[in-house]
């Protein structure tokens, strides 16, 4: 999936890579906790009671690529974001997202069911950045 952000690549990267911004744009989160900048780790406090995956940044190549991975029980999730300037409008960037869940034989179904939510969340982030 690709979402256009009305900001330069570095600004989109910095906003999306900071877990403290996540509750503002990620619909499944109430908050983030235990943010450890020194280890690139945090805990997602989701809207589902008792679901609190431990997340970590596994790749951070500012401003081009960022990857997070999370664990919650038998499930593993991975979100990769790639950033590139729009060739026609330098003040706009494109964010490409790849999302996958693995675990208990239902990972593929969860992945497919979640892609529209991930896209909607990224569009919300783009709107928030446009206003700031």
BELFENJO-V810640 format. One record per helix or strand. SS is the DSSP state (alpha for helix, beta for strand). FROM is the first residue (numbers start at 0). TO is the last residue. Records with the same first field share a line. If there is no record, write none. Layout:
SS = FROM-TO, FROM-TO
This chain:
beta = 1-4, 28-35, 40-45, 53-60, 64-71, 74-84, 92-101
alpha = 8-16, 18-24, 106-130
